[in-house]
Amino acid sequence: MSPKLRIHPSAALGFERGVADYELGRPGFPAEAVRSVVERLGLARGRTCLELGSGTGKLTELLVPSAARIIGVEPVPAMARR
């Protein structure tokens, strides 16, 4: 298996073309749910969190105030750029 991440071409094309619509239509995350994740994972300065499939970064932005190092990984270039 190649070390390069593979994504189905149809999915990649759909997200490339529809990233703006995805961003507008994707609901946010309830504050209480984010607080719960931050607490349960112990996210704080000195900790690192990998957000795999981070999309356009909606959750990433909400995790940043925890002061943890947040690493967002998104395989679709258009999503990651957004």
C-alpha positions as CSV (number, residue, x, y, z in Angstrom):
1,M,0.0,0.0,0.0
2,S,1.3,3.4,-0.9
3,P,2.2,5.7,2.0
4,K,0.2,8.5,0.3
5,L,-3.4,8.8,1.5
6,R,-5.9,7.8,-1.1
7,I,-9.4,9.2,-1.3
8,H,-12.0,7.9,-3.8
9,P,-11.9,10.2,-6.9
10,S,-15.7,10.9,-6.7
11,A,-15.5,12.0,-3.1
12,A,-12.5,14.2,-3.8
13,L,-14.1,15.8,-6.8
14,G,-17.4,16.4,-5.0
15,F,-15.7,18.1,-2.0
16,E,-13.4,20.1,-4.3
17,R,-16.4,21.5,-6.2
18,G,-18.7,21.9,-3.2
19,V,-16.4,23.1,-0.4
20,A,-18.2,26.5,-0.2
21,D,-21.6,24.8,0.0
22,Y,-20.3,22.3,2.5
23,E,-18.9,25.1,4.7
24,L,-22.3,26.9,4.6
25,G,-24.4,23.8,5.2
26,R,-22.3,22.0,7.8
27,P,-23.8,22.7,11.2
28,G,-21.5,23.8,14.0
29,F,-20.8,22.0,17.2
30,P,-22.7,22.6,20.5
31,A,-20.6,24.5,23.0
32,E,-21.4,21.9,25.7
33,A,-20.2,19.0,23.4
34,V,-16.9,20.9,22.7
35,R,-16.4,21.5,26.5
36,S,-17.0,17.9,27.2
37,V,-14.4,16.8,24.6
38,V,-11.9,19.2,25.9
39,E,-12.4,18.0,29.4
40,R,-12.5,14.3,28.7
41,L,-9.4,14.5,26.5
42,G,-7.6,16.8,29.0
43,L,-6.8,19.2,26.2
44,A,-4.6,22.0,27.6
45,R,-1.2,23.6,27.1
46,G,1.4,20.9,26.6
47,R,-1.0,18.4,25.1
48,T,-1.4,17.5,21.4
49,C,-4.7,16.6,19.6
50,L,-4.9,15.1,16.2
51,E,-8.1,16.0,14.4
52,L,-8.2,13.5,11.6
53,G,-10.6,14.5,8.7
54,S,-10.7,18.1,9.9
55,G,-12.6,19.3,6.9
56,T,-12.8,23.1,6.8
57,G,-11.7,23.5,10.4
58,K,-15.0,24.2,12.2
59,L,-14.1,22.0,15.1
60,T,-10.5,23.0,15.0
61,E,-11.3,26.6,15.7
62,L,-13.3,25.6,18.7
63,L,-10.5,23.5,20.1
64,V,-7.8,26.2,19.8
65,P,-8.8,28.0,23.0
66,S,-7.9,24.9,25.0
67,A,-4.3,25.9,24.3
68,A,-3.5,22.4,23.2
69,R,-1.5,21.9,20.1
70,I,-4.1,21.0,17.5
71,I,-3.0,19.2,14.3
72,G,-5.7,19.1,11.7
73,V,-5.3,16.5,8.9
74,E,-7.6,16.8,5.9
75,P,-7.0,14.7,2.7
76,V,-9.1,16.9,0.4
77,P,-6.9,19.9,-0.6
78,A,-9.8,22.3,-1.1
79,M,-11.2,21.5,2.3
80,A,-7.8,22.0,4.0
81,R,-7.3,25.4,2.2
82,R,-10.7,26.6,3.4
